[in-house]
Amino acid sequence: MFNEADLTALAITLKLAALTTVILLLLGTPLAWWMARTRWRFKFLLEAVIALPLVLPPTVLGFYLLVALGPDGPVGGLMASLGGQPLAFTFTGLVIGSVIYSIPFVVQPLQNAFVTIGRRPLEVAATLRASPMDRFFTIVLPLARPGFFTAAVLGFAHTVGEFGVVLMIGGNIPGETQVVSIAIYDHVESLEYVHAHWLSGGLLLMSFLMLIAVYAFNRRFNIVQP
């Protein structure tokens, strides 16, 4: 079964995933909306930057984030000059790294959902004198529900499964930065396969159930809203 250290790592993982997902939804929604609506000719450059974590090795991203957040880096140095602590090897550093690493898993589903809506419903609402804010909250958000649900689940699940980035930025500090993926690695290194099986099986089941929820929700929505 799970020992106390495993439960602590699980709690840190769920807290990290939940906080990262909320931040990404808050930041990713206006970004995805702008990308879905803009006709800026260089939009593809921003799309490439957002998609970079999909192809970049996690350790590469983690290394540069470690340099940036460390005491000699631009962000860490700024924090030190303001009387704070460097963000490397802290939970806050994990959140920053997770947001950057998981951003394509939230922004891309939202952008696709906004593009699918098209311009026609908004143009009709505009003829009825609905303000841009009213149009977004009364038309866009309800129609984009599958995109928001998919983005939230993928962002959460991807954060739970992180290893390379969180290891580089947060290290392996029990009770502070040790997440489930690192705890599994520790168990395997120590030949504690029973504990590794419990944690791995739990993550496997949770990931499978979240994917089922995504497909079931999207299927139900497509039936109700053809």
VMD Tcl script that draws the C-alpha trace (Angstrom):
set ca {
  {0.00 0.00 0.00}
  {0.96 3.66 0.17}
  {3.29 4.83 2.90}
  {3.26 8.31 4.41}
  {5.88 9.64 1.98}
  {3.86 8.36 -0.99}
  {0.70 10.05 0.27}
  {2.60 13.29 0.75}
  {3.99 13.06 -2.78}
  {0.49 12.37 -4.09}
  {-0.89 15.40 -2.26}
  {1.86 17.63 -3.67}
  {1.21 16.26 -7.16}
  {-2.53 16.89 -7.03}
  {-2.00 20.37 -5.59}
  {0.52 21.16 -8.33}
  {-1.73 19.82 -11.08}
  {-4.81 21.66 -9.83}
  {-3.00 24.99 -9.41}
  {-1.29 24.65 -12.79}
  {-4.58 23.87 -14.52}
  {-6.35 26.88 -13.00}
  {-3.50 29.22 -13.97}
  {-3.37 27.83 -17.51}
  {-7.12 28.22 -17.99}
  {-6.99 31.82 -16.78}
  {-4.00 32.70 -18.96}
  {-4.72 30.37 -21.86}
  {-8.33 31.39 -22.50}
  {-7.65 34.98 -23.65}
  {-4.52 33.83 -25.47}
  {-6.38 31.07 -27.32}
  {-9.25 33.44 -28.11}
  {-6.88 35.99 -29.59}
  {-5.07 33.34 -31.62}
  {-8.36 31.99 -32.94}
  {-9.54 35.45 -34.01}
  {-6.43 37.31 -35.10}
  {-5.24 37.59 -38.68}
  {-1.73 38.59 -37.71}
  {0.58 37.28 -40.40}
  {3.21 36.09 -37.91}
  {0.79 34.18 -35.70}
  {2.52 30.96 -36.68}
  {5.61 32.06 -34.75}
  {3.63 32.35 -31.52}
  {1.94 29.02 -32.23}
  {5.37 27.42 -32.66}
  {6.56 28.85 -29.34}
  {3.47 27.54 -27.54}
  {3.85 24.10 -29.12}
  {7.59 23.90 -28.36}
  {7.15 21.85 -25.14}
  {5.53 19.12 -27.26}
  {8.81 18.36 -29.03}
  {11.45 19.75 -26.67}
  {13.01 17.19 -24.29}
  {11.74 17.95 -20.76}
  {15.27 18.02 -19.37}
  {16.25 20.74 -21.84}
  {13.34 22.94 -20.81}
  {13.98 22.09 -17.17}
  {17.64 23.01 -17.46}
  {16.98 26.46 -18.88}
  {14.25 27.08 -16.33}
  {16.66 26.03 -13.59}
  {19.23 28.51 -14.89}
  {16.61 31.27 -15.10}
  {15.11 30.61 -11.67}
  {18.41 29.94 -9.89}
  {20.24 32.53 -7.77}
  {22.44 33.59 -10.69}
  {19.65 33.64 -13.25}
  {17.62 36.68 -14.33}
  {14.47 35.70 -12.43}
  {16.23 34.26 -9.39}
  {18.62 37.21 -9.26}
  {15.70 39.64 -9.40}
  {13.99 37.81 -6.56}
  {17.16 37.94 -4.49}
  {17.58 41.68 -5.12}
  {14.02 42.21 -3.87}
  {14.76 40.31 -0.69}
  {13.11 37.07 -1.74}
  {14.44 33.58 -2.31}
  {15.41 32.02 -5.65}
  {12.58 29.99 -7.10}
  {14.63 26.92 -8.00}
  {13.94 23.89 -5.78}
  {10.71 25.37 -4.45}
  {7.05 24.54 -5.01}
  {6.57 27.92 -6.69}
  {9.30 26.99 -9.14}
  {7.46 23.74 -9.86}
  {4.30 25.69 -10.65}
  {6.14 28.00 -13.06}
  {7.79 25.08 -14.82}
  {4.53 23.12 -15.01}
  {2.64 26.07 -16.49}
  {5.25 26.50 -19.22}
  {5.54 22.77 -19.91}
  {1.78 22.11 -20.07}
  {0.68 25.25 -21.92}
  {0.13 23.59 -25.34}
  {-2.18 20.99 -23.77}
  {-4.52 23.79 -22.67}
  {-4.14 26.48 -25.31}
  {-4.44 24.23 -28.36}
  {-7.78 22.58 -27.40}
  {-9.20 25.99 -26.50}
  {-8.01 27.52 -29.77}
  {-9.50 24.64 -31.76}
  {-12.81 25.02 -29.91}
  {-12.93 28.75 -30.61}
  {-12.12 28.24 -34.29}
  {-14.88 25.62 -34.59}
  {-17.48 28.10 -33.34}
  {-16.78 30.38 -36.29}
  {-17.80 33.99 -36.71}
  {-21.45 33.58 -37.71}
  {-22.96 33.21 -34.20}
  {-21.03 36.25 -32.99}
  {-22.10 38.32 -35.99}
  {-25.73 37.44 -35.34}
  {-25.37 38.42 -31.68}
  {-23.72 41.68 -32.70}
  {-26.76 42.56 -34.81}
  {-28.79 42.20 -31.60}
  {-26.49 44.75 -29.96}
  {-24.73 42.28 -27.70}
  {-21.43 43.64 -26.42}
  {-18.19 41.74 -27.08}
  {-18.13 40.64 -23.43}
  {-21.73 39.44 -23.58}
  {-21.02 37.55 -26.78}
  {-18.05 35.81 -25.22}
  {-19.82 34.73 -22.02}
  {-23.23 33.89 -23.47}
  {-22.22 32.36 -26.80}
  {-18.55 31.43 -26.92}
  {-18.19 29.83 -23.49}
  {-21.27 27.55 -23.76}
  {-20.34 26.43 -27.28}
  {-16.72 25.85 -26.28}
  {-17.52 23.64 -23.28}
  {-15.94 20.51 -24.79}
  {-12.75 22.45 -25.48}
  {-12.59 23.76 -21.91}
  {-13.23 20.32 -20.46}
  {-10.60 18.71 -22.69}
  {-8.09 21.46 -21.93}
  {-8.61 21.14 -18.17}
  {-8.29 17.36 -18.17}
  {-5.24 17.28 -20.45}
  {-3.52 20.07 -18.54}
  {-4.16 18.33 -15.23}
  {-3.13 14.89 -16.47}
  {0.00 16.15 -18.19}
  {1.11 17.94 -15.03}
  {0.56 14.80 -12.96}
  {2.78 12.83 -15.33}
  {5.69 15.30 -15.44}
  {9.12 13.98 -14.52}
  {12.06 15.64 -16.28}
  {10.97 19.24 -15.80}
  {9.98 18.89 -12.15}
  {13.13 16.94 -11.34}
  {15.35 19.61 -12.89}
  {13.57 22.55 -11.29}
  {12.44 21.11 -7.97}
  {14.90 18.35 -7.33}
  {13.70 15.60 -5.02}
  {12.89 17.19 -1.68}
  {10.44 14.99 0.30}
  {7.45 16.91 1.54}
  {8.19 19.95 -0.64}
  {9.01 19.16 -4.26}
  {8.85 15.37 -4.48}
  {5.94 14.45 -6.75}
  {4.54 11.02 -7.55}
  {6.59 10.46 -10.71}
  {9.81 11.06 -8.79}
  {8.61 8.90 -5.90}
  {8.06 6.03 -8.35}
  {11.59 6.47 -9.66}
  {12.95 6.38 -6.10}
  {11.06 3.16 -5.36}
  {12.39 1.50 -8.50}
  {15.95 2.56 -7.69}
  {15.53 1.07 -4.21}
  {14.01 -2.12 -5.69}
  {10.76 -1.40 -3.84}
  {8.61 -2.68 -6.65}
  {5.47 -3.12 -4.55}
  {5.31 0.59 -3.72}
  {6.18 1.44 -7.33}
  {3.34 -0.81 -8.55}
  {0.79 0.88 -6.27}
  {1.75 4.38 -7.35}
  {2.09 3.49 -11.03}
  {-1.19 1.58 -11.04}
  {-2.95 4.48 -9.37}
  {-1.68 6.94 -11.98}
  {-2.56 4.52 -14.79}
  {-6.13 4.14 -13.53}
  {-6.56 7.88 -12.96}
  {-5.25 8.72 -16.44}
  {-7.52 6.14 -18.04}
  {-10.59 7.43 -16.20}
  {-9.82 11.02 -17.18}
  {-9.55 10.05 -20.85}
  {-12.84 8.17 -20.62}
  {-14.43 11.28 -19.13}
  {-13.13 13.44 -21.97}
  {-14.41 11.15 -24.73}
  {-17.73 10.55 -22.97}
  {-18.30 14.26 -22.40}
  {-17.43 15.21 -25.97}
  {-19.62 12.42 -27.36}
  {-22.58 13.50 -25.22}
  {-22.11 17.15 -26.17}
  {-21.91 16.32 -29.88}
  {-25.16 14.42 -29.62}
  {-26.94 17.20 -27.77}
  {-25.41 19.95 -29.91}
  {-25.12 18.53 -33.46}
}
mol new
graphics top color blue
foreach p $ca { graphics top sphere $p radius 0.5 }
foreach p [lrange $ca 0 end-1] q [lrange $ca 1 end] { graphics top cylinder $p $q radius 0.2 }
display resetview
